[in-house]
Amino acid sequence: MKTHYFMELINHQTLEEIIKAYPITTDFLANYRLEDIPKNQLLHQALKEVEDEILEDFGLDQYDVIESLCVFLVSFTQAETAVNHVASITIKGGQNKLNEAENVELTIFTGDIISIVGPTGSGKSRLLNDIECLAQRDTPTNRLILVNGEEVDDINRFEMDGKLVAQLSQNMNFVMDLTVREFLEMHAKCRLTPNADEVVSKCFECANLLAGERFSEATKVTQLSGGQSRALMIADTAYMSDSPIVLIDEIENAGIDRRRALFLLAKREKIIFISTHDPLLALSANKRIVIKNGGIAKIIETTAEEKQSLEAIETFDNTLLTLRNSLRGGELITAELLRE
Amino acid sequence: MKLITVAGPPSSGKTSVILKLINCMEMPKGRIGVVKFDCLTSFDDISYKEADIPIQIGFSGKICPDHFFVSNIEDAVQWGMQSEFEILITESAGLCNRCSPYVKGILSICVIDNLSGVNTPRKIGPMLKFADVVVVTKGDIVSQAEREVFAFNIKQVNISAKIIFINGITGQGSFMLAKYIRQALDIQTLRDMKLRFTTPAAVCSYCTGETIIGEAYQMGMMKKMEFDKK
């Protein structure tokens, strides 16, 4: 149906008109070194002026180009994919390294925050791997991961195309030489959203709210400080990423409002896993998974007492933040500041 | 025996991905073998030997790596059959970005890394375009946004490919690749099967050892650039 629609479009509208309706067509042409062909004609007419040699370099003939553009447009106008329909995931226990049963079943809905705690090497990454590949009792842990309460067949697991899970960790860097604005625009383009400008602006403002120090749209992403980078990555994941699940691995203290960042992601209807030993973050979650010997040892629901201590912890944390800001502002650290 | 072809630019992580993949397959030692097609030197045999994986290495030297691949692949398959492998994996480094050592019907994997720049997928050509599975490595050190833009650019060039992110150090992601491998076609020979794409063409004087520059020395199949006239 859609194929037919685009075939008609390509056969009856000039390239100019097609590009106007579907700007991504420009990318398609550039991919085949066809960016300079005349745009005021139908594609098959424009292709007559192209040397066969160029197309041969890509293993194509003129008809293939038309067909490829059609498939390309069909594929890149699909707004909905399998990952857009994830409303909950359920972890059904398997066994740990000692072959003891895990005896757990945990369902997590979008907007939930779950923390994962346990010593290094205890099996945290195994759990995250199981979630990422939607284990169906076929990984070493024998766990079963349900999506929306149902098992997932291999075809659907492959369909996820690595889009199920977005990851954020301390080791990540920007490697592109772009300004913040260009960077966000580039990511927005991939989302094929019609209101790209608006989303980019929102995302930029939000990143600035999270970062300790403000930065401008014209700053190069590679020149952002650690905290600013993290803030931009989180805002970007919240507003631009398709992935319904976000895995956060130890975001440290560096100049970013961590709790606000978490709640932002939760508000954007993400399922959030955070692997951390930071009390402020761990207790911000409703539940925490305790990992031992390669398995889930228990699931603790954050108690009322813990929720209360959160306030005290937040006070500590704010004191530290004040100290950091004073240092940054060139002020002296006084006993007064510590008491606040 | 299942045959899997793996290609990718130098240092993209092919060997790491294959090692993690083999580890993930949990098969008895000696049932999976590797043939490495390289150009001048290779140090990967050390990694394979350490992991107790039967390995053969061939160097294309002055021959185009794709031509070298296609003229040796059937012998590689026969080596695999005689060694009674269940799976034979070939690994080849694409240097000119036009390499496409893929055979119709044989599972073809292209390995590229996130650090190579977001537009790289759009520049790689047949090696990416004709792959069944595109494995993306080094995703753990770039931002989520860059991973997504990268994947998007892969889709632009190869809409039907399945994209799998694999961490070559921890092996995260190799489980899904192993699932693909199990579906690969069983073969006994490649005789009469066809390449997915032509190999780079050139039979010119320089192919046969000419080193002097100048029109008088250029013979055979040449391609000349057109420069703007002043």
Chai-1 contact restraints between the chains, C-beta under 6 A:
chainA,res_idxA,chainB,res_idxB,connection_type,confidence,min_distance_angstrom,max_distance_angstrom,comment,restraint_id
A,D27,B,Q156,contact,1.0,0.0,6.0,A-B,restraint_1
A,N31,B,R122,contact,1.0,0.0,6.0,A-B,restraint_2
A,N31,B,Q156,contact,1.0,0.0,6.0,A-B,restraint_3
A,N31,B,V157,contact,1.0,0.0,6.0,A-B,restraint_4
A,G59,B,F197,contact,1.0,0.0,6.0,A-B,restraint_5
A,V71,B,I159,contact,1.0,0.0,6.0,A-B,restraint_6
A,S75,B,I159,contact,1.0,0.0,6.0,A-B,restraint_7
A,N129,B,Q172,contact,1.0,0.0,6.0,A-B,restraint_8
A,C133,B,F175,contact,1.0,0.0,6.0,A-B,restraint_9
A,C133,B,M176,contact,1.0,0.0,6.0,A-B,restraint_10
A,F158,B,K162,contact,1.0,0.0,6.0,A-B,restraint_11
A,D161,B,I163,contact,1.0,0.0,6.0,A-B,restraint_12
A,G162,B,I163,contact,1.0,0.0,6.0,A-B,restraint_13
A,G162,B,F165,contact,1.0,0.0,6.0,A-B,restraint_14
A,A166,B,Q144,contact,1.0,0.0,6.0,A-B,restraint_15
A,N171,B,I141,contact,1.0,0.0,6.0,A-B,restraint_16
A,M172,B,S143,contact,1.0,0.0,6.0,A-B,restraint_17
A,F174,B,S143,contact,1.0,0.0,6.0,A-B,restraint_18
A,V175,B,V142,contact,1.0,0.0,6.0,A-B,restraint_19
A,M186,B,V149,contact,1.0,0.0,6.0,A-B,restraint_20
A,H187,B,A145,contact,1.0,0.0,6.0,A-B,restraint_21
A,H187,B,V149,contact,1.0,0.0,6.0,A-B,restraint_22
A,C190,B,E148,contact,1.0,0.0,6.0,A-B,restraint_23
A,C190,B,V149,contact,1.0,0.0,6.0,A-B,restraint_24
A,C190,B,F152,contact,1.0,0.0,6.0,A-B,restraint_25
A,M233,B,S143,contact,1.0,0.0,6.0,A-B,restraint_26
A,D236,B,A145,contact,1.0,0.0,6.0,A-B,restraint_27
A,T237,B,Q144,contact,1.0,0.0,6.0,A-B,restraint_28
A,S241,B,Q144,contact,1.0,0.0,6.0,A-B,restraint_29
